[in-house]
Amino acid sequence: QVQLVESGGGLVQPGGSLRLSCAASGSIFSIYDMLWYRHAPGKQRQLVAHITSGGRTNYADSVEGRFTISRDNAKNMVYLQMNSLKPEDTAVYYCNAWRLRVGVPADDYWGQGTQVTVSS
């Protein structure tokens, strides 16, 4: 099993930057895909960024070129560097660990979330 704890959220002005961190423990971190989701009031949960166990990355169109997901397997950490932030980026950001399993439900673990507010 995996336990996830997000940190790094806060209040930032439009155009500013934040780096979110996700600390993982309790299992073998390197075998999991890691994802960042966000959920804003009145909107559906959105997948923001994805990094596979092999290090390949994908991003939502709305954050492509502004956000960067990375992982440090030696430290059991995942990061989301967010630059050029916009008010529409305001949401609770969640770290997710995912691993496909054959014949059973996939492993799927979530952190508690960290609030990001982009406002002047």
N, C-alpha and C positions, 0 to 999 in steps of 0.2 A: 504494500500500500504506500501511497504518497501523501504527505501533508504539505500544503502550500500556504505561504504567507506573503502577501503583497505589501509593498511599502513604496513611498516616494510621491504619492499624490499630494495635491494641494491646490492653492489658488495662484493662478498665473495670468498675466495680461496677454491679450491677443498678440501674436508674433513671438511670444516667449517660448521657453523650452522646459521640459521636465524629463527626468529619467525614472521610470518605474522599475522596481526590482521585485523578483519573485524568488523566494528561498524555498527549496524543496528538501524534504527529508523523509526517511522511513522506507525507502526502497532504492533500487538501482536507477538513478536518475537518467543515465545516458541512453536507456532503451526507449524512453518516452518521446513522442512528439510533444512540443510545448506550444501553446496558443495563448494569445491575448484576445479577450472579448471585451466589449463595453455595452452597457445598458443605460440609456438615458430615459427619464420620465416621458411617457407618451410615445416611445419608440420601441421597436423590437430589438432584442439582443443582436448585436452585430459582431461577426468575426473581424478582428482588426488585423492580426498578424499571426503567422504560423511558421514555426521552424521545426523541421523534421529531426528525427534522431540522427540522421546523417548530415544535418546542417543546411539543408536547402530551405529557402525562405519564400513566402508568398504574403501579399498584402492586399487589403481592400483597396479598391480604386481611389476611395476618398482620402486615403492616407499615403498612398504610393509617393515616394520621393520626399516625404516629410518624416515618416516614422521608420525606425530600424529595430528589428528584433535580433537578439543575439543570445548565445548561451555560453556558459563556462562550466563544462562538465566536471572539471576538477574541484570547483567550488559549489556545485549543485545549485547554480543560479541561472535565471533567465532575466533578461532586461528588455525594456522597451524605451528606446530613446525617442522622444517626441519633440520635434522642432516645428517652428512656424505654426504654433497652435492657433486654432480658430475657436470662436464661441461654440460652434457646432460639435467640437470635440468634447464638450462637457458631458461627463458620464461617470458612472462607477466602472472601473476597469478591473477585470477578473483574469487571473491566471488559471490556465487549464492544462492538465497533463492527460495525455490520451495515448492509448496503445491498443491496436487491433489484436483481438484474440480469435483463434479459429474455433468455431462451434459454440461460443459463449459470448455474452455481451462484452463489448470492449471495456477495457479499463478507462475510467473517466473520473478525474478528481478535480476539485475546484478549491480555490482560495476564498477568503472572505470578502475580497474586493477592496479597492482604494479609490477614494473620490478625487476626480480631477475636475476643477472648475476653471474655465477660461472666460475671464470677464475683466473689463476695464473699470 
